[in-house]
């Protein structure tokens, strides 16, 4: 589980322990992660974590306000006409 605002942080390694996931979600506090939305770096970290996984199926679920306004990957052009 990767959480992000201006900064990006791995809150929890890959797990199927639903009770632990729920507990960690209840404890999320984004204030220390700064202002802004760093979608690019968050996705890059999530992909990096999945690359390390030996799981057969890999999925990233992105929950965001949709406005990426900070981070190293904020202003990358899209491949399809960006």
N, CA, C and O atoms as a printed pandas DataFrame, in Angstrom:
     atom_number atom_name residue_name chain_id  residue_number  x_coord  y_coord  z_coord
0              1         N          UNK        A               1    0.850   -1.167    0.000
1              2        CA          UNK        A               1    0.000    0.000    0.000
2              3         C          UNK        A               1    0.900    1.236    0.000
3              4         O          UNK        A               1    1.711    1.438    0.904
4              5         N          UNK        A               2    0.736    2.043   -1.027
5              6        CA          UNK        A               2    1.496    3.279   -1.161
6              7         C          UNK        A               2    0.542    4.436   -0.893
7              8         O          UNK        A               2   -0.540    4.498   -1.477
8              9         N          UNK        A               3    0.935    5.345   -0.019
9             10        CA          UNK        A               3    0.141    6.548    0.207
10            11         C          UNK        A               3    0.950    7.736   -0.293
11            12         O          UNK        A               3    2.179    7.692   -0.344
12            13         N          UNK        A               4    0.242    8.793   -0.661
13            14        CA          UNK        A               4    0.958    9.921   -1.232
14            15         C          UNK        A               4    0.177   11.212   -1.094
15            16         O          UNK        A               4   -1.053   11.224   -1.038
16            17         N          UNK        A               5    0.912   12.265   -1.043
17            18        CA          UNK        A               5    0.463   13.645   -1.183
18            19         C          UNK        A               5    1.600   14.280   -1.973
19            20         O          UNK        A               5    1.804   13.927   -3.135
20            21         N          UNK        A               6    2.350   15.212   -1.372
21            22        CA          UNK        A               6    3.553   15.720   -2.028
22            23         C          UNK        A               6    4.660   14.671   -1.990
23            24         O          UNK        A               6    5.393   14.490   -2.962
24            25         N          UNK        A               7    4.772   13.984   -0.854
25            26        CA          UNK        A               7    5.742   12.904   -0.692
26            27         C          UNK        A               7    5.033   11.569   -0.877
27            28         O          UNK        A               7    3.815   11.474   -0.726
28            29         N          UNK        A               8    5.807   10.543   -1.206
29            30        CA          UNK        A               8    5.280    9.211   -1.474
30            31         C          UNK        A               8    5.869    8.253   -0.442
31            32         O          UNK        A               8    7.053    8.348   -0.119
32            33         N          UNK        A               9    5.056    7.330    0.080
33            34        CA          UNK        A               9    5.499    6.469    1.167
34            35         C          UNK        A               9    4.853    5.090    1.041
35            36         O          UNK        A               9    3.650    4.987    0.801
36            37         N          UNK        A              10    5.645    4.037    1.201
37            38        CA          UNK        A              10    5.087    2.684    1.276
38            39         C          UNK        A              10    4.613    2.456    2.704
39            40         O          UNK        A              10    5.419    2.330    3.626
40            41         N          UNK        A              11    3.300    2.404    2.874
41            42        CA          UNK        A              11    2.713    2.217    4.193
42            43         C          UNK        A              11    2.711    0.751    4.601
43            44         O          UNK        A              11    2.872    0.423    5.777
44            45         N          UNK        A              12    2.528   -0.119    3.629
45            46        CA          UNK        A              12    2.371   -1.542    3.926
46            47         C          UNK        A              12    2.867   -2.343    2.732
47            48         O          UNK        A              12    2.499   -2.044    1.596
48            49         N          UNK        A              13    3.696   -3.356    2.967
49            50        CA          UNK        A              13    4.119   -4.202    1.849
50            51         C          UNK        A              13    2.943   -5.028    1.319
51            52         O          UNK        A              13    1.887   -5.088    1.948
52            53         N          UNK        A              14    3.129   -5.650    0.182
53            54        CA          UNK        A              14    2.077   -6.480   -0.401
54            55         C          UNK        A              14    1.620   -7.531    0.605
55            56         O          UNK        A              14    2.436   -8.224    1.213
56            57         N          UNK        A              15    0.303   -7.636    0.771
57            58        CA          UNK        A              15   -0.252   -8.581    1.737
58            59         C          UNK        A              15   -1.674   -8.948    1.358
59            60         O          UNK        A              15   -2.348   -8.210    0.640
60            61         N          UNK        A              16   -2.120  -10.089    1.842
61            62        CA          UNK        A              16   -3.522  -10.484    1.702
62            63         C          UNK        A              16   -4.233  -10.441    3.055
63            64         O          UNK        A              16   -5.368  -10.902    3.174
64            65         N          UNK        A              17   -3.581   -9.898    4.057
65            66        CA          UNK        A              17   -4.149   -9.795    5.406
66            67         C          UNK        A              17   -5.124   -8.615    5.461
67            68         O          UNK        A              17   -4.714   -7.484    5.719
68            69         N          UNK        A              18   -6.407   -8.875    5.220
69            70        CA          UNK        A              18   -7.401   -7.815    5.151
70            71         C          UNK        A              18   -7.562   -7.059    6.465
71            72         O          UNK        A              18   -7.814   -5.855    6.453
72            73         N          UNK        A              19   -7.420   -7.744    7.591
73            74        CA          UNK        A              19   -7.526   -7.059    8.880
74            75         C          UNK        A              19   -6.403   -6.041    9.057
75            76         O          UNK        A              19   -6.636   -4.938    9.552
76            77         N          UNK        A              20   -5.202   -6.403    8.660
77            78        CA          UNK        A              20   -4.077   -5.483    8.744
78            79         C          UNK        A              20   -4.276   -4.301    7.798
79            80         O          UNK        A              20   -3.994   -3.161    8.167
80            81         N          UNK        A              21   -4.757   -4.560    6.590
81            82        CA          UNK        A              21   -5.010   -3.491    5.627
82            83         C          UNK        A              21   -6.024   -2.500    6.195
83            84         O          UNK        A              21   -5.801   -1.290    6.141
84            85         N          UNK        A              22   -7.131   -2.998    6.735
85            86        CA          UNK        A              22   -8.152   -2.119    7.324
86            87         C          UNK        A              22   -7.577   -1.300    8.470
87            88         O          UNK        A              22   -7.848   -0.105    8.581
88            89         N          UNK        A              23   -6.791   -1.935    9.313
89            90        CA          UNK        A              23   -6.183   -1.244   10.447
90            91         C          UNK        A              23   -5.269   -0.109    9.969
91            92         O          UNK        A              23   -5.303    0.994   10.515
92            93         N          UNK        A              24   -4.461   -0.385    8.955
93            94        CA          UNK        A              24   -3.535    0.620    8.445
94            95         C          UNK        A              24   -4.278    1.766    7.758
95            96         O          UNK        A              24   -3.881    2.923    7.889
96            97         N          UNK        A              25   -5.343    1.460    7.034
97            98        CA          UNK        A              25   -6.139    2.514    6.392
98            99         C          UNK        A              25   -6.713    3.454    7.435
99           100         O          UNK        A              25   -6.728    4.668    7.233
100          101         N          UNK        A              26   -7.189    2.906    8.552
101          102        CA          UNK        A              26   -7.750    3.739    9.626
102          103         C          UNK        A              26   -6.712    4.673   10.247
103          104         O          UNK        A              26   -7.073    5.695   10.829
104          105         N          UNK        A              27   -5.437    4.336   10.130
105          106        CA          UNK        A              27   -4.382    5.121   10.770
106          107         C          UNK        A              27   -3.686    6.111    9.821
107          108         O          UNK        A              27   -2.745    6.791   10.231
108          109         N          UNK        A              28   -4.132    6.199    8.572
109          110        CA          UNK        A              28   -3.473    7.087    7.604
110          111         C          UNK        A              28   -3.676    8.543    7.987
111          112         O          UNK        A              28   -4.793    8.985    8.255
112          113         N          UNK        A              29   -2.573    9.276    8.006
113          114        CA          UNK        A              29   -2.582   10.716    8.211
114          115         C          UNK        A              29   -1.674   11.315    7.141
115          116         O          UNK        A              29   -0.465   11.085    7.153
116          117         N          UNK        A              30   -2.252   12.083    6.216
117          118        CA          UNK        A              30   -1.487   12.600    5.091
118          119         C          UNK        A              30   -0.745   13.886    5.406
119          120         O          UNK        A              30    0.161   14.250    4.656
120          121         N          UNK        A              31   -1.080   14.583    6.462
121          122        CA          UNK        A              31   -0.432   15.843    6.803
122          123         C          UNK        A              31    1.080   15.820    6.715
123          124         O          UNK        A              31    1.660   16.707    6.088
124          125         N          UNK        A              32    1.746   14.839    7.319
125          126        CA          UNK        A              32    3.209   14.793    7.254
126          127         C          UNK        A              32    3.769   14.568    5.849
127          128         O          UNK        A              32    4.966   14.749    5.628
128          129         N          UNK        A              33    2.918   14.177    4.897
129          130        CA          UNK        A              33    3.386   13.930    3.536
130          131         C          UNK        A              33    3.369   15.183    2.675
131          132         O          UNK        A              33    3.694   15.116    1.490
132          133         N          UNK        A              34    2.998   16.324    3.244
133          134        CA          UNK        A              34    3.048   17.588    2.521
134          135         C          UNK        A              34    1.772   17.908    1.771
135          136         O          UNK        A              34    0.763   17.212    1.884
136          137         N          UNK        A              35    1.846   18.993    0.993
137          138        CA          UNK        A              35    0.713   19.451    0.192
138          139         C          UNK        A              35    0.911   19.004   -1.249
139          140         O          UNK        A              35    2.033   18.712   -1.662
140          141         N          UNK        A              36   -0.141   18.952   -1.991
141          142        CA          UNK        A              36   -0.051   18.585   -3.395
142          143         C          UNK        A              36   -0.401   17.130   -3.617
143          144         O          UNK        A              36   -0.689   16.382   -2.683
144          145         N          UNK        A              37   -0.366   16.750   -4.894
145          146        CA          UNK        A              37   -0.706   15.393   -5.295
146          147         C          UNK        A              37    0.367   14.884   -6.247
147          148         O          UNK        A              37    0.528   15.407   -7.350
148          149         N          UNK        A              38    1.084   13.885   -5.826
149          150        CA          UNK        A              38    2.229   13.362   -6.555
150          151         C          UNK        A              38    1.876   12.003   -7.170
151          152         O          UNK        A              38    2.388   10.966   -6.747
152          153         N          UNK        A              39    1.000   12.027   -8.168
153          154        CA          UNK        A              39    0.516   10.785   -8.770
154          155         C          UNK        A              39    1.642   10.011   -9.459
155          156         O          UNK        A              39    1.753    8.797   -9.292
156          157         N          UNK        A              40    2.471   10.705  -10.229
157          158        CA          UNK        A              40    3.518   10.033  -10.998
158          159         C          UNK        A              40    4.479    9.252  -10.137
159          160         O          UNK        A              40    4.760    8.086  -10.412
160          161         N          UNK        A              41    4.994    9.893   -9.083
161          162        CA          UNK        A              41    5.947    9.202   -8.213
162          163         C          UNK        A              41    5.268    8.079   -7.426
163          164         O          UNK        A              41    5.890    7.055   -7.146
164          165         N          UNK        A              42    3.992    8.267   -7.070
165          166        CA          UNK        A              42    3.262    7.213   -6.360
166          167         C          UNK        A              42    3.092    5.980   -7.250
167          168         O          UNK        A              42    3.304    4.850   -6.810
168          169         N          UNK        A              43    2.709    6.212   -8.500
169          170        CA          UNK        A              43    2.574    5.078   -9.429
170          171         C          UNK        A              43    3.909    4.410   -9.696
171          172         O          UNK        A              43    3.984    3.185   -9.787
172          173         N          UNK        A              44    4.963    5.204   -9.822
173          174        CA          UNK        A              44    6.292    4.630  -10.051
174          175         C          UNK        A              44    6.709    3.739   -8.885
175          176         O          UNK        A              44    7.262    2.659   -9.094
176          177         N          UNK        A              45    6.448    4.188   -7.656
177          178        CA          UNK        A              45    6.781    3.376   -6.484
178          179         C          UNK        A              45    5.936    2.102   -6.460
179          180         O          UNK        A              45    6.452    1.021   -6.178
180          181         N          UNK        A              46    4.645    2.225   -6.755
181          182        CA          UNK        A              46    3.770    1.047   -6.765
182          183         C          UNK        A              46    4.218    0.033   -7.818
183          184         O          UNK        A              46    4.244   -1.168   -7.551
184          185         N          UNK        A              47    4.566    0.510   -9.001
185          186        CA          UNK        A              47    5.053   -0.388  -10.052
186          187         C          UNK        A              47    6.344   -1.062   -9.614
187          188         O          UNK        A              47    6.535   -2.257   -9.837
188          189         N          UNK        A              48    7.230   -0.293   -8.990
189          190        CA          UNK        A              48    8.476   -0.872   -8.492
190          191         C          UNK        A              48    8.236   -1.972   -7.480
191          192         O          UNK        A              48    8.928   -2.990   -7.487
192          193         N          UNK        A              49    7.256   -1.773   -6.607
193          194        CA          UNK        A              49    6.922   -2.807   -5.616
194          195         C          UNK        A              49    6.364   -4.049   -6.306
195          196         O          UNK        A              49    6.696   -5.172   -5.925
196          197         N          UNK        A              50    5.517   -3.853   -7.321
197          198        CA          UNK        A              50    4.938   -5.003   -8.019
198          199         C          UNK        A              50    5.968   -5.765   -8.833
199          200         O          UNK        A              50    5.887   -6.988   -8.946
200          201         N          UNK        A              51    6.925   -5.065   -9.395
201          202        CA          UNK        A              51    7.982   -5.735  -10.159
202          203         C          UNK        A              51    8.722   -6.725   -9.266
203          204         O          UNK        A              51    9.146   -7.784   -9.728
204          205         N          UNK        A              52    8.876   -6.386   -7.999
205          206        CA          UNK        A              52    9.569   -7.266   -7.054
206          207         C          UNK        A              52    8.728   -8.479   -6.659
207          208         O          UNK        A              52    9.263   -9.466   -6.155
208          209         N          UNK        A              53    7.426   -8.411   -6.883
209          210        CA          UNK        A              53    6.516   -9.471   -6.472
210          211         C          UNK        A              53    6.579  -10.656   -7.426
211          212         O          UNK        A              53    6.760  -10.489   -8.633
212          213         N          UNK        A              54    6.429  -11.849   -6.872
213          214        CA          UNK        A              54    6.395  -13.065   -7.671
214          215         C          UNK        A              54    4.952  -13.490   -7.962
215          216         O          UNK        A              54    4.720  -14.564   -8.517
216          217         N          UNK        A              55    3.989  -12.650   -7.588
217          218        CA          UNK        A              55    2.578  -12.976   -7.802
218          219         C          UNK        A              55    2.266  -13.108   -9.292
219          220         O          UNK        A              55    2.855  -12.415  -10.122
220          221         N          UNK        A              56    1.342  -13.997   -9.618
221          222        CA          UNK        A              56    0.955  -14.220  -11.009
222          223         C          UNK        A              56    0.201  -13.004  -11.558
223          224         O          UNK        A              56    0.469  -12.564  -12.676
224          225         N          UNK        A              57   -0.726  -12.468  -10.787
225          226        CA          UNK        A              57   -1.527  -11.314  -11.190
226          227         C          UNK        A              57   -1.116  -10.104  -10.367
227          228         O          UNK        A              57   -0.875  -10.209   -9.165
228          229         N          UNK        A              58   -1.041   -8.967  -11.019
229          230        CA          UNK        A              58   -0.622   -7.737  -10.346
230          231         C          UNK        A              58   -1.571   -6.609  -10.725
231          232         O          UNK        A              58   -1.862   -6.408  -11.904
232          233         N          UNK        A              59   -2.057   -5.870   -9.721
233          234        CA          UNK        A              59   -3.029   -4.809   -9.940
234          235         C          UNK        A              59   -2.649   -3.605   -9.091
235          236         O          UNK        A              59   -2.227   -3.753   -7.944
236          237         N          UNK        A              60   -2.801   -2.417   -9.656
237          238        CA          UNK        A              60   -2.656   -1.177   -8.894
238          239         C          UNK        A              60   -4.010   -0.485   -8.906
239          240         O          UNK        A              60   -4.601   -0.300   -9.970
240          241         N          UNK        A              61   -4.504   -0.105   -7.744
241          242        CA          UNK        A              61   -5.727    0.677   -7.625
242          243         C          UNK        A              61   -5.306    2.067   -7.181
243          244         O          UNK        A              61   -4.721    2.232   -6.110
244          245         N          UNK        A              62   -5.602    3.066   -8.002
245          246        CA          UNK        A              62   -5.205    4.442   -7.716
246          247         C          UNK        A              62   -6.410    5.226   -7.232
247          248         O          UNK        A              62   -7.406    5.349   -7.945
248          249         N          UNK        A              63   -6.321    5.757   -6.016
249          250        CA          UNK        A              63   -7.358    6.633   -5.467
250          251         C          UNK        A              63   -6.744    8.014   -5.311
251          252         O          UNK        A              63   -5.767    8.182   -4.581
252          253         N          UNK        A              64   -7.311    9.005   -5.993
253          254        CA          UNK        A              64   -6.733   10.338   -5.995
254          255         C          UNK        A              64   -7.788   11.383   -6.317
255          256         O          UNK        A              64   -8.889   11.054   -6.757
256          257         N          UNK        A              65   -7.441   12.651   -6.092
257          258        CA          UNK        A              65   -8.324   13.740   -6.510
258          259         C          UNK        A              65   -8.157   14.034   -7.996
259          260         O          UNK        A              65   -8.907   14.826   -8.568
260          261         N          UNK        A              66   -7.176   13.394   -8.616
261          262        CA          UNK        A              66   -6.999   13.494  -10.052
262          263         C          UNK        A              66   -6.108   14.612  -10.539
263          264         O          UNK        A              66   -5.909   14.735  -11.748
264          265         N          UNK        A              67   -5.564   15.427   -9.669
265          266        CA          UNK        A              67   -4.743   16.558  -10.085
266          267         C          UNK        A              67   -3.311   16.328   -9.631
267          268         O          UNK        A              67   -2.990   16.516   -8.457
268          269         N          UNK        A              68   -2.451   15.924  -10.554
269          270        CA          UNK        A              68   -1.043   15.713  -10.233
270          271         C          UNK        A              68   -0.317   17.040  -10.381
271          272         O          UNK        A              68   -0.170   17.551  -11.492
272          273         N          UNK        A              69    0.136   17.601   -9.265
273          274        CA          UNK        A              69    0.723   18.937   -9.331
274          275         C          UNK        A              69    2.103   19.055   -8.688
275          276         O          UNK        A              69    2.635   20.161   -8.590
276          277         N          UNK        A              70    2.684   17.963   -8.256
277          278        CA          UNK        A              70    4.044   17.964   -7.718
278          279         C          UNK        A              70    4.727   16.654   -8.072
279          280         O          UNK        A              70    4.064   15.688   -8.451
280          281         N          UNK        A              71    6.063   16.616   -7.948
281          282        CA          UNK        A              71    6.807   15.378   -8.137
282          283         C          UNK        A              71    7.590   15.339   -9.425
283          284         O          UNK        A              71    7.363   16.136  -10.336
284          285         N          UNK        A              72    8.511   14.405   -9.490
285          286        CA          UNK        A              72    9.417   14.272  -10.623
286          287         C          UNK        A              72    8.698   13.836  -11.895
287          288         O          UNK        A              72    9.166   14.146  -12.991
288          289         N          UNK        A              73    7.583   13.133  -11.786
289          290        CA          UNK        A              73    6.878   12.619  -12.961
290          291         C          UNK        A              73    5.592   13.381  -13.249
291          292         O          UNK        A              73    4.706   12.860  -13.927
292          293         N          UNK        A              74    5.479   14.592  -12.750
293          294        CA          UNK        A              74    4.257   15.378  -12.896
294          295         C          UNK        A              74    4.016   15.851  -14.320
295          296         O          UNK        A              74    2.882   15.821  -14.799
296          297         N          UNK        A              75    5.055   16.280  -14.992
297          298        CA          UNK        A              75    4.880   16.938  -16.279
298          299         C          UNK        A              75    5.316   16.078  -17.460
299          300         O          UNK        A              75    5.648   16.613  -18.517
300          301         N          UNK        A              76    5.322   14.767  -17.303
301          302        CA          UNK        A              76    5.683   13.882  -18.411
302          303         C          UNK        A              76    4.583   13.939  -19.475
303          304         O          UNK        A              76    3.399   13.948  -19.137
304          305         N          UNK        A              77    4.956   13.979  -20.733
305          306        CA          UNK        A              77    3.976   13.990  -21.799
306          307         C          UNK        A              77    3.367   12.621  -21.983
307          308         O          UNK        A              77    4.039   11.600  -21.835
308          309         N          UNK        A              78    2.087   12.610  -22.308
309          310        CA          UNK        A              78    1.417   11.358  -22.605
310          311         C          UNK        A              78    1.861   10.884  -23.977
311          312         O          UNK        A              78    2.167   11.698  -24.848
312          313         N          UNK        A              79    1.896    9.583  -24.174
313          314        CA          UNK        A              79    2.340    9.027  -25.464
314          315         C          UNK        A              79    1.312    9.253  -26.559
315          316         O          UNK        A              79    1.680    9.324  -27.732
316          317         N          UNK        A              80    0.052    9.365  -26.218
317          318        CA          UNK        A              80   -0.999    9.526  -27.235
318          319         C          UNK        A              80   -1.409   10.981  -27.338
319          320         O          UNK        A              80   -2.456   11.367  -26.819
320          321         N          UNK        A              81   -0.618   11.773  -27.984
321          322        CA          UNK        A              81   -0.994   13.153  -28.275
322          323         C          UNK        A              81   -0.755   14.126  -27.150
323          324         O          UNK        A              81   -1.277   15.240  -27.212
324          325         N          UNK        A              82    0.014   13.776  -26.105
325          326        CA          UNK        A              82    0.190   14.645  -24.956
326          327         C          UNK        A              82    1.182   15.712  -25.091
327          328         O          UNK        A              82    1.385   16.487  -24.157
